[in-house]
Amino acid sequence: MRDGVYGWVGVTDCDWRPRAFEIEMHNRLDRDHYTRTLLHELWHVYQHVTGVLKDKHGKRHWRGIDHSLTDYEEQPWEQQAFQMEEVLFEEYLDYLTHSKNSL
């Protein structure tokens, strides 16, 4: 937690067409932070499944371009995952609000 890492996802089957993943999450997050982190990591799963994010020979590729030396803040898959984390979290909150109102 002191390194600012709250969750990560790893491919557990193969690099070519991955379909098995493992998400690890820090277990001391509050509910909102846990949910945001889970949505962020699930977006990385989506990126791998759709093929825009690939690991090849120990290098990370985004849309076919090697980004293995790109700084974390500049990695396009992280930028997209942070953006989608916000979008999905807002949709989740909206869902909770509407589902409570319909009871």
Phi and psi in degrees as GROMACS dihedral restraints (atoms count N, CA, C in turn):
[ dihedral_restraints ]
;  ai    aj    ak    al  type     phi  dphi    fc
    3     4     5     6     1   -65.7    20    10
    4     5     6     7     1   -21.4    20    10
    6     7     8     9     1   -86.7    20    10
    7     8     9    10     1    -1.1    20    10
    9    10    11    12     1    78.3    20    10
   10    11    12    13     1    17.4    20    10
   12    13    14    15     1  -102.6    20    10
   13    14    15    16     1   115.8    20    10
   15    16    17    18     1  -108.8    20    10
   16    17    18    19     1   -16.2    20    10
   18    19    20    21     1  -168.5    20    10
   19    20    21    22     1   158.6    20    10
   21    22    23    24     1  -157.3    20    10
   22    23    24    25     1   161.7    20    10
   24    25    26    27     1  -126.1    20    10
   25    26    27    28     1   142.4    20    10
   27    28    29    30     1  -129.7    20    10
   28    29    30    31     1   145.6    20    10
   30    31    32    33     1   -81.8    20    10
   31    32    33    34     1   129.9    20    10
   33    34    35    36     1  -109.9    20    10
   34    35    36    37     1    -4.8    20    10
   36    37    38    39     1  -110.0    20    10
   37    38    39    40     1   -65.8    20    10
   39    40    41    42     1  -154.8    20    10
   40    41    42    43     1   161.1    20    10
   42    43    44    45     1   -83.3    20    10
   43    44    45    46     1   -26.0    20    10
   45    46    47    48     1   -68.1    20    10
   46    47    48    49     1   -59.4    20    10
   48    49    50    51     1  -134.4    20    10
   49    50    51    52     1    73.6    20    10
   51    52    53    54     1   -64.6    20    10
   52    53    54    55     1   139.7    20    10
   54    55    56    57     1  -136.1    20    10
   55    56    57    58     1    -4.8    20    10
   57    58    59    60     1  -121.1    20    10
   58    59    60    61     1   129.7    20    10
   60    61    62    63     1  -136.3    20    10
   61    62    63    64     1   156.6    20    10
   63    64    65    66     1  -128.7    20    10
   64    65    66    67     1   124.6    20    10
   66    67    68    69     1  -105.5    20    10
   67    68    69    70     1   127.9    20    10
   69    70    71    72     1  -112.2    20    10
   70    71    72    73     1   135.7    20    10
   72    73    74    75     1  -128.5    20    10
   73    74    75    76     1   145.6    20    10
   75    76    77    78     1   -67.9    20    10
   76    77    78    79     1   137.8    20    10
   78    79    80    81     1   -93.6    20    10
   79    80    81    82     1     8.7    20    10
   81    82    83    84     1  -118.5    20    10
   82    83    84    85     1    28.6    20    10
   84    85    86    87     1   -88.6    20    10
   85    86    87    88     1   147.7    20    10
   87    88    89    90     1   -70.8    20    10
   88    89    90    91     1   168.3    20    10
   90    91    92    93     1   -56.8    20    10
   91    92    93    94     1   -45.4    20    10
   93    94    95    96     1   -67.0    20    10
   94    95    96    97     1   -43.3    20    10
   96    97    98    99     1   -66.7    20    10
   97    98    99   100     1   -38.9    20    10
   99   100   101   102     1   -61.7    20    10
  100   101   102   103     1   -45.7    20    10
  102   103   104   105     1   -62.8    20    10
  103   104   105   106     1   -45.3    20    10
  105   106   107   108     1   -60.1    20    10
  106   107   108   109     1   -44.7    20    10
  108   109   110   111     1   -64.7    20    10
  109   110   111   112     1   -42.6    20    10
  111   112   113   114     1   -61.8    20    10
  112   113   114   115     1   -43.9    20    10
  114   115   116   117     1   -62.1    20    10
  115   116   117   118     1   -40.5    20    10
  117   118   119   120     1   -59.7    20    10
  118   119   120   121     1   -48.4    20    10
  120   121   122   123     1   -69.3    20    10
  121   122   123   124     1   -35.9    20    10
  123   124   125   126     1   -64.3    20    10
  124   125   126   127     1   -31.9    20    10
  126   127   128   129     1   -66.2    20    10
  127   128   129   130     1   -35.8    20    10
  129   130   131   132     1   -63.9    20    10
  130   131   132   133     1   -37.8    20    10
  132   133   134   135     1   -59.1    20    10
  133   134   135   136     1   -47.0    20    10
  135   136   137   138     1   -57.0    20    10
  136   137   138   139     1   -43.6    20    10
  138   139   140   141     1   -60.8    20    10
  139   140   141   142     1   -40.7    20    10
  141   142   143   144     1   -68.7    20    10
  142   143   144   145     1   -44.9    20    10
  144   145   146   147     1   -63.6    20    10
  145   146   147   148     1   -38.6    20    10
  147   148   149   150     1   -79.9    20    10
  148   149   150   151     1    -9.6    20    10
  150   151   152   153     1    87.9    20    10
  151   152   153   154     1     3.3    20    10
  153   154   155   156     1   -77.0    20    10
  154   155   156   157     1   -24.0    20    10
  156   157   158   159     1  -117.8    20    10
  157   158   159   160     1   121.9    20    10
  159   160   161   162     1  -137.7    20    10
  160   161   162   163     1   147.0    20    10
  162   163   164   165     1  -106.6    20    10
  163   164   165   166     1   121.7    20    10
  165   166   167   168     1  -130.7    20    10
  166   167   168   169     1   119.2    20    10
  168   169   170   171     1    52.5    20    10
  169   170   171   172     1    43.2    20    10
  171   172   173   174     1    77.5    20    10
  172   173   174   175     1     9.1    20    10
  174   175   176   177     1  -119.5    20    10
  175   176   177   178     1   147.0    20    10
  177   178   179   180     1   -97.6    20    10
  178   179   180   181     1   127.4    20    10
  180   181   182   183     1  -117.3    20    10
  181   182   183   184     1   135.6    20    10
  183   184   185   186     1  -118.7    20    10
  184   185   186   187     1   116.8    20    10
  186   187   188   189     1    51.4    20    10
  187   188   189   190     1    40.9    20    10
  189   190   191   192     1    85.1    20    10
  190   191   192   193     1    -1.4    20    10
  192   193   194   195     1  -108.3    20    10
  193   194   195   196     1   130.1    20    10
  195   196   197   198     1   -67.8    20    10
  196   197   198   199     1   120.2    20    10
  198   199   200   201     1  -120.9    20    10
  199   200   201   202     1    24.8    20    10
  201   202   203   204     1   -64.8    20    10
  202   203   204   205     1   -19.4    20    10
  204   205   206   207     1  -104.4    20    10
  205   206   207   208     1     5.2    20    10
  207   208   209   210     1   -75.6    20    10
  208   209   210   211     1   133.7    20    10
  210   211   212   213     1   -59.6    20    10
  211   212   213   214     1   148.2    20    10
  213   214   215   216     1   -51.0    20    10
  214   215   216   217     1   -47.7    20    10
  216   217   218   219     1   -65.4    20    10
  217   218   219   220     1   -21.1    20    10
  219   220   221   222     1   -99.1    20    10
  220   221   222   223     1    -4.9    20    10
  222   223   224   225     1   -67.5    20    10
  223   224   225   226     1   121.9    20    10
  225   226   227   228     1   -61.5    20    10
  226   227   228   229     1   -33.4    20    10
  228   229   230   231     1   -69.2    20    10
  229   230   231   232     1   -31.7    20    10
  231   232   233   234     1   -72.9    20    10
  232   233   234   235     1   -41.3    20    10
  234   235   236   237     1   -59.5    20    10
  235   236   237   238     1   -44.6    20    10
  237   238   239   240     1   -66.1    20    10
  238   239   240   241     1   -41.1    20    10
  240   241   242   243     1   -65.5    20    10
  241   242   243   244     1   -38.6    20    10
  243   244   245   246     1   -65.6    20    10
  244   245   246   247     1   -39.1    20    10
  246   247   248   249     1   -64.6    20    10
  247   248   249   250     1   -46.8    20    10
  249   250   251   252     1   -70.8    20    10
  250   251   252   253     1   -29.9    20    10
  252   253   254   255     1   -56.2    20    10
  253   254   255   256     1   -43.3    20    10
  255   256   257   258     1   -67.1    20    10
  256   257   258   259     1   -45.8    20    10
  258   259   260   261     1   -60.7    20    10
  259   260   261   262     1   -49.3    20    10
  261   262   263   264     1   -67.6    20    10
  262   263   264   265     1   -36.6    20    10
  264   265   266   267     1   -65.5    20    10
  265   266   267   268     1   -40.9    20    10
  267   268   269   270     1   -63.4    20    10
  268   269   270   271     1   -40.3    20    10
  270   271   272   273     1   -64.5    20    10
  271   272   273   274     1   -38.5    20    10
  273   274   275   276     1   -62.8    20    10
  274   275   276   277     1   -46.7    20    10
  276   277   278   279     1   -62.4    20    10
  277   278   279   280     1   -40.3    20    10
  279   280   281   282     1   -62.8    20    10
  280   281   282   283     1   -42.4    20    10
  282   283   284   285     1   -60.4    20    10
  283   284   285   286     1   -45.7    20    10
  285   286   287   288     1   -61.5    20    10
  286   287   288   289     1   -42.1    20    10
  288   289   290   291     1   -62.6    20    10
  289   290   291   292     1   -47.1    20    10
  291   292   293   294     1   -71.1    20    10
  292   293   294   295     1   -33.5    20    10
  294   295   296   297     1   -71.8    20    10
  295   296   297   298     1   -32.9    20    10
  297   298   299   300     1   -69.1    20    10
  298   299   300   301     1   -37.0    20    10
  300   301   302   303     1   -70.9    20    10
  301   302   303   304     1   -23.1    20    10
  303   304   305   306     1   -90.0    20    10
  304   305   306   307     1    -2.9    20    10
